[in-house]
């Protein structure tokens, strides 16, 4: 943690619980793969065109939950936060590599 800003500089994950049923099919009213919603709302026109992105309702996986927006979540702001996180000193990503990471999220929710 940085002393002045109190921001976390890094972390290590030791355990991760993944509910298999949520990966296969989300419950109605529940969103999974949150970063994909952030990408669809926050990406600029060029990135959307480069990744061939569409509205959330056009993706089979996302359609299953019937939940495309949450009033308490700002997907655009969270997209910027995720995108900016690629620029921290420890893991600086080139712009093309950032796009590749977001493309992986797109592939998971293939339309």
Secondary structure as GFF3:
##gff-version 3
##sequence-region A 1 111
A	DSSP	alpha_helix	20	24	.	.	.	ID=ss1
A	DSSP	alpha_helix	34	42	.	.	.	ID=ss2
A	DSSP	alpha_helix	45	50	.	.	.	ID=ss3
A	DSSP	three_ten_helix	56	58	.	.	.	ID=ss4
A	DSSP	alpha_helix	60	63	.	.	.	ID=ss5
A	DSSP	alpha_helix	75	85	.	.	.	ID=ss6
A	DSSP	alpha_helix	95	108	.	.	.	ID=ss7
###
